[in-house]
Amino acid sequence: MARAKQSGKQVLRETLDAILGSPLGQAIIEELARKYLGRSSNTEGRENPYEVLGLSPDADTAVVRAAYRELAKKYHPDNKSTGSDEMMARINWAYHTIMKERQGGSKTG
């Protein structure tokens, strides 16, 4: 019962990770890819998700998460100086594609 208190930021991060990793979250990512990139996130010949995050395929999972968070912070649409809906959709697609692959989902690239 004695659960360590989590910061609001940590709770939000865990909630977003859970939502985006769910089937509904994947549908949201798919819709964003169609809306902002004009194509399905599952399109063959699509850019390499590791290149989107600026990583090599042998990057550790912790490094993938760190790169995702750094890029998401920079390109989030609420960031008035560098925010970009299109770039944020690409970053989300890349991160979730890599994480799904690493959890035994479909292989890419």
CYANA upper distance limits for C-alpha pairs under 8 A (distance plus 0.5 A):
  6 GLN  CA     10 GLN  CA      6.58
  6 GLN  CA     11 VAL  CA      6.90
  7 SER  CA     11 VAL  CA      6.86
  8 GLY  CA     12 LEU  CA      6.58
  9 LYS  CA     13 ARG  CA      6.58
 10 GLN  CA     14 GLU  CA      6.65
 11 VAL  CA     15 THR  CA      6.57
 12 LEU  CA     16 LEU  CA      6.58
 13 ARG  CA     17 ASP  CA      6.62
 14 GLU  CA     18 ALA  CA      6.65
 15 THR  CA     19 ILE  CA      6.66
 16 LEU  CA     20 LEU  CA      6.43
 17 ASP  CA     21 GLY  CA      6.45
 18 ALA  CA     22 SER  CA      6.81
 19 ILE  CA     24 LEU  CA      7.64
 19 ILE  CA     25 GLY  CA      5.81
 20 LEU  CA     24 LEU  CA      7.77
 20 LEU  CA     25 GLY  CA      4.37
 20 LEU  CA     26 GLN  CA      6.61
 20 LEU  CA     28 ILE  CA      8.39
 20 LEU  CA     29 ILE  CA      8.29
 20 LEU  CA     96 HIS  CA      8.22
 21 GLY  CA     25 GLY  CA      6.32
 21 GLY  CA     26 GLN  CA      7.06
 21 GLY  CA     96 HIS  CA      7.67
 22 SER  CA     26 GLN  CA      6.73
 23 PRO  CA     27 ALA  CA      6.71
 24 LEU  CA     28 ILE  CA      6.77
 25 GLY  CA     29 ILE  CA      6.77
 26 GLN  CA     30 GLU  CA      6.59
 27 ALA  CA     31 GLU  CA      6.63
 28 ILE  CA     32 LEU  CA      6.67
 29 ILE  CA     33 ALA  CA      6.64
 29 ILE  CA     41 SER  CA      8.17
 29 ILE  CA     89 ALA  CA      7.58
 29 ILE  CA     92 ASN  CA      7.60
 29 ILE  CA     93 TRP  CA      6.88
 30 GLU  CA     34 ARG  CA      6.80
 30 GLU  CA     40 SER  CA      6.72
 30 GLU  CA     41 SER  CA      6.04
 31 GLU  CA     35 LYS  CA      6.51
 31 GLU  CA     40 SER  CA      8.32
 32 LEU  CA     36 TYR  CA      6.30
 32 LEU  CA     37 LEU  CA      8.09
 32 LEU  CA     89 ALA  CA      6.57
 33 ALA  CA     37 LEU  CA      5.57
 33 ALA  CA     38 GLY  CA      7.13
 33 ALA  CA     39 ARG  CA      6.60
 33 ALA  CA     40 SER  CA      6.39
 33 ALA  CA     41 SER  CA      6.09
 33 ALA  CA     89 ALA  CA      6.64
 33 ALA  CA     90 ARG  CA      7.82
 33 ALA  CA     93 TRP  CA      8.11
 34 ARG  CA     38 GLY  CA      5.11
 34 ARG  CA     39 ARG  CA      5.04
 34 ARG  CA     40 SER  CA      5.77
 34 ARG  CA     41 SER  CA      7.77
 35 LYS  CA     39 ARG  CA      8.13
 36 TYR  CA     85 ASP  CA      7.75
 36 TYR  CA     86 GLU  CA      5.93
 36 TYR  CA     89 ALA  CA      7.75
 37 LEU  CA     86 GLU  CA      7.19
 39 ARG  CA     43 THR  CA      7.44
 41 SER  CA     46 ARG  CA      8.22
 41 SER  CA     93 TRP  CA      7.38
 42 ASN  CA     46 ARG  CA      8.10
 47 GLU  CA     51 GLU  CA      7.96
 47 GLU  CA     52 VAL  CA      8.00
 48 ASN  CA     52 VAL  CA      7.08
 48 ASN  CA     94 ALA  CA      8.25
 48 ASN  CA    108 THR  CA      8.39
 48 ASN  CA    109 GLY  CA      6.69
 49 PRO  CA     53 LEU  CA      7.10
 49 PRO  CA     93 TRP  CA      7.99
 49 PRO  CA     94 ALA  CA      4.69
 49 PRO  CA     95 TYR  CA      7.54
 49 PRO  CA     97 THR  CA      7.37
 49 PRO  CA     98 ILE  CA      7.25
 50 TYR  CA     54 GLY  CA      6.50
 50 TYR  CA     55 LEU  CA      5.50
 50 TYR  CA     56 SER  CA      6.45
 50 TYR  CA     57 PRO  CA      6.60
 50 TYR  CA     94 ALA  CA      7.33
 50 TYR  CA     98 ILE  CA      8.03
 51 GLU  CA     55 LEU  CA      6.34
 51 GLU  CA     56 SER  CA      7.78
 52 VAL  CA     90 ARG  CA      7.58
 52 VAL  CA     91 ILE  CA      6.98
 52 VAL  CA     94 ALA  CA      6.87
 53 LEU  CA     64 VAL  CA      8.15
 53 LEU  CA     67 ALA  CA      6.77
 53 LEU  CA     68 TYR  CA      7.04
 53 LEU  CA     71 LEU  CA      7.99
 53 LEU  CA     91 ILE  CA      7.16
 53 LEU  CA     94 ALA  CA      7.42
 53 LEU  CA     95 TYR  CA      8.05
 54 GLY  CA     67 ALA  CA      8.26
 55 LEU  CA     59 ALA  CA      6.94
 55 LEU  CA     64 VAL  CA      7.94
 59 ALA  CA     63 VAL  CA      6.68
 59 ALA  CA     64 VAL  CA      7.08
 60 ASP  CA     64 VAL  CA      6.90
 61 THR  CA     65 ARG  CA      6.77
 62 ALA  CA     66 ALA  CA      6.67
 63 VAL  CA     67 ALA  CA      6.57
 64 VAL  CA     68 TYR  CA      6.62
 64 VAL  CA     95 TYR  CA      7.89
 65 ARG  CA     69 ARG  CA      6.65
 65 ARG  CA     95 TYR  CA      8.20
 66 ALA  CA     70 GLU  CA      6.64
 67 ALA  CA     71 LEU  CA      6.63
 68 TYR  CA     72 ALA  CA      6.37
 68 TYR  CA     91 ILE  CA      7.35
 68 TYR  CA     92 ASN  CA      8.35
 68 TYR  CA     95 TYR  CA      6.86
 69 ARG  CA     73 LYS  CA      6.51
 70 GLU  CA     74 LYS  CA      6.84
 71 LEU  CA     75 TYR  CA      6.48
 71 LEU  CA     91 ILE  CA      7.71
 72 ALA  CA     76 HIS  CA      5.88
 72 ALA  CA     88 MET  CA      6.90
 72 ALA  CA     91 ILE  CA      7.42
 72 ALA  CA     92 ASN  CA      8.46
 73 LYS  CA     79 ASN  CA      8.18
 74 LYS  CA     79 ASN  CA      7.38
 74 LYS  CA     82 THR  CA      6.67
 74 LYS  CA     83 GLY  CA      7.09
 75 TYR  CA     79 ASN  CA      7.16
 75 TYR  CA     82 THR  CA      6.09
 75 TYR  CA     83 GLY  CA      4.69
 75 TYR  CA     84 SER  CA      5.80
 75 TYR  CA     85 ASP  CA      8.14
 75 TYR  CA     87 MET  CA      6.92
 75 TYR  CA     88 MET  CA      6.24
 76 HIS  CA     82 THR  CA      8.25
 76 HIS  CA     83 GLY  CA      5.37
 76 HIS  CA     84 SER  CA      6.76
 76 HIS  CA     85 ASP  CA      7.63
 76 HIS  CA     88 MET  CA      6.43
 77 PRO  CA     82 THR  CA      8.42
 77 PRO  CA     83 GLY  CA      4.70
 77 PRO  CA     84 SER  CA      5.63
 77 PRO  CA     85 ASP  CA      6.06
 77 PRO  CA     88 MET  CA      7.87
 78 ASP  CA     83 GLY  CA      6.65
 79 ASN  CA     83 GLY  CA      5.12
 83 GLY  CA     88 MET  CA      8.44
 84 SER  CA     88 MET  CA      6.52
 85 ASP  CA     89 ALA  CA      6.69
 86 GLU  CA     90 ARG  CA      6.89
 87 MET  CA     91 ILE  CA      6.63
 88 MET  CA     92 ASN  CA      6.59
 89 ALA  CA     93 TRP  CA      6.57
 90 ARG  CA     94 ALA  CA      6.58
 91 ILE  CA     95 TYR  CA      6.62
 92 ASN  CA     96 HIS  CA      6.59
 93 TRP  CA     97 THR  CA      6.43
 94 ALA  CA     98 ILE  CA      6.69
 95 TYR  CA     99 MET  CA      6.67
 96 HIS  CA    100 LYS  CA      6.40
 97 THR  CA    101 GLU  CA      6.65
 97 THR  CA    108 THR  CA      8.33
 98 ILE  CA    102 ARG  CA      6.69
 99 MET  CA    103 GLN  CA      6.69
100 LYS  CA    104 GLY  CA      7.06
100 LYS  CA    105 GLY  CA      5.53
100 LYS  CA    106 SER  CA      7.56
101 GLU  CA    105 GLY  CA      5.08
101 GLU  CA    106 SER  CA      5.95
101 GLU  CA    107 LYS  CA      5.88
101 GLU  CA    108 THR  CA      7.81
